[in-house]
Amino acid sequence: MEKGDDYMKNLKLSKFKEDINGKKVAVLGLGKSNIPAIKYLNKLGAKIIAYDNKNNLSDECKEILNLDNIKFNLGVNKFIGLNDVDYIIRSPGVKPFIKEIEEAQSKGVILTSEIELLVELAPCKVIGITGSAGKTTTTTIISKFLEKSKYKVWVGGNIGTPLFANLDDIKEDDIIVLELSSFQLMTMKKSPDISLITNIYEDHLDYHRNFEEYVEAKTNIFMNQNNKDKYICIFNKDDKFTTSFLDKLSKTNSDHEIRFFSSDEKLENGVYLDEKSININIRK
């Protein structure tokens, strides 16, 4: 095969590489996740405009100063020119409902993020964990279980390291485990293969416009699954929002399998805590 084995192994990534070459990409926010993304996109031939509300770059950011095909727009006027790019890559800290971002989207500019590109382009299974509490613990436990089962595990999202720039090294038999916040999920148009919601409480109302928007963001962990494959959705049987999540899931076209966990009741199909014992009843 003249394109090579690597090309055939991840056609999605190969197509993205071909498409992004020469495209104008606005990267909003020069935080931890976007610096590796900028270097990777630059290597692929993208023309990057890096935006940040700080006037001075951190030491970590200074390593991208001398890259070719990169411009900087720093300070209060950071969102000027978004209508003229092909892609906007949003940092989780940048709210997506800002006027300039919404206007650019209305003109056909694609809004995405480092974490969304990872989920879209990964050649392997992706497990996503969200919720108001317990995300980090759950993500860590799942990754350790998988490592003990001899899988190559990549941990990212809110913990671990940004993984988008590692896509060339991630193999089909690996597993990605992501801790996902509502900030990351708000604009996600692709959901993980396996999604888990720990619980829902009022949180991050200094970021979200209201509690309803916060809850709605969480649903993106299961609402955008591809109907060509079978997905697993795991919910907390004890959480009052699970009923509404199940109702939303029933209206999707995805082929999904629902599983539950509980610390309050014995489950005929799921995982539950019985005094000090963890009981597993999984029916296929």
Secondary structure in CASP SS format (residue, H / E / C, confidence):
PFRMAT SS
TARGET T0000
AUTHOR 0000-0000-0000
METHOD secondary structure of the structure
MODEL  1
M C 1.00
E C 1.00
K C 1.00
G C 1.00
D H 1.00
D H 1.00
Y H 1.00
M H 1.00
K H 1.00
N C 1.00
L H 1.00
K H 1.00
L H 1.00
S H 1.00
K H 1.00
F H 1.00
K H 1.00
E H 1.00
D H 1.00
I H 1.00
N C 1.00
G C 1.00
K C 1.00
K E 1.00
V E 1.00
A E 1.00
V E 1.00
L E 1.00
G C 1.00
L C 1.00
G C 1.00
K C 1.00
S C 1.00
N H 1.00
I H 1.00
P H 1.00
A H 1.00
I H 1.00
K H 1.00
Y H 1.00
L H 1.00
N H 1.00
K H 1.00
L C 1.00
G C 1.00
A C 1.00
K E 1.00
I E 1.00
I E 1.00
A E 1.00
Y E 1.00
D E 1.00
N C 1.00
K C 1.00
N C 1.00
N C 1.00
L C 1.00
S C 1.00
D C 1.00
E C 1.00
C H 1.00
K H 1.00
E H 1.00
I H 1.00
L C 1.00
N C 1.00
L C 1.00
D C 1.00
N C 1.00
I E 1.00
K E 1.00
F E 1.00
N E 1.00
L E 1.00
G C 1.00
V C 1.00
N C 1.00
K C 1.00
F C 1.00
I C 1.00
G C 1.00
L H 1.00
N H 1.00
D H 1.00
V C 1.00
D C 1.00
Y E 1.00
I E 1.00
I E 1.00
R E 1.00
S C 1.00
P C 1.00
G C 1.00
V C 1.00
K C 1.00
P C 1.00
F C 1.00
I C 1.00
K H 1.00
E H 1.00
I H 1.00
E H 1.00
E H 1.00
A H 1.00
Q H 1.00
S H 1.00
K C 1.00
G C 1.00
V C 1.00
I E 1.00
L E 1.00
T E 1.00
S C 1.00
E H 1.00
I H 1.00
E H 1.00
L H 1.00
L H 1.00
V H 1.00
E H 1.00
L H 1.00
A C 1.00
P C 1.00
C C 1.00
K E 1.00
V E 1.00
I E 1.00
G E 1.00
I E 1.00
T E 1.00
G C 1.00
S C 1.00
A C 1.00
G C 1.00
K H 1.00
T H 1.00
T H 1.00
T H 1.00
T H 1.00
T H 1.00
I H 1.00
I H 1.00
S H 1.00
K H 1.00
F H 1.00
L H 1.00
E H 1.00
K H 1.00
S C 1.00
K C 1.00
Y C 1.00
K C 1.00
V E 1.00
W E 1.00
V E 1.00
G E 1.00
G E 1.00
N C 1.00
I C 1.00
G C 1.00
T C 1.00
P C 1.00
L C 1.00
F H 1.00
A H 1.00
N H 1.00
L H 1.00
D H 1.00
D H 1.00
I C 1.00
K C 1.00
E C 1.00
D C 1.00
D C 1.00
I E 1.00
I E 1.00
V E 1.00
L E 1.00
E E 1.00
L C 1.00
S C 1.00
S H 1.00
F H 1.00
Q H 1.00
L H 1.00
M C 1.00
T C 1.00
M C 1.00
K C 1.00
K C 1.00
S C 1.00
P C 1.00
D C 1.00
I E 1.00
S E 1.00
L E 1.00
I E 1.00
T C 1.00
N C 1.00
I C 1.00
Y C 1.00
E C 1.00
D C 1.00
H C 1.00
L C 1.00
D C 1.00
Y C 1.00
H C 1.00
R C 1.00
N C 1.00
F H 1.00
E H 1.00
E H 1.00
Y H 1.00
V H 1.00
E H 1.00
A H 1.00
K H 1.00
T H 1.00
N H 1.00
I H 1.00
F H 1.00
M H 1.00
N C 1.00
Q C 1.00
N C 1.00
N C 1.00
K C 1.00
D C 1.00
K E 1.00
Y E 1.00
I E 1.00
C E 1.00
I E 1.00
F E 1.00
N E 1.00
K C 1.00
D C 1.00
D C 1.00
K C 1.00
F C 1.00
T H 1.00
T H 1.00
S H 1.00
F H 1.00
L H 1.00
D H 1.00
K H 1.00
L H 1.00
S H 1.00
K C 1.00
T C 1.00
N C 1.00
S C 1.00
D E 1.00
H E 1.00
E E 1.00
I E 1.00
R E 1.00
F E 1.00
F E 1.00
S E 1.00
S C 1.00
D C 1.00
E C 1.00
K C 1.00
L C 1.00
E C 1.00
N C 1.00
G E 1.00
V E 1.00
Y E 1.00
L E 1.00
D E 1.00
E C 1.00
K C 1.00
S E 1.00
I E 1.00
N E 1.00
I E 1.00
N E 1.00
I C 1.00
R C 1.00
K C 1.00
END
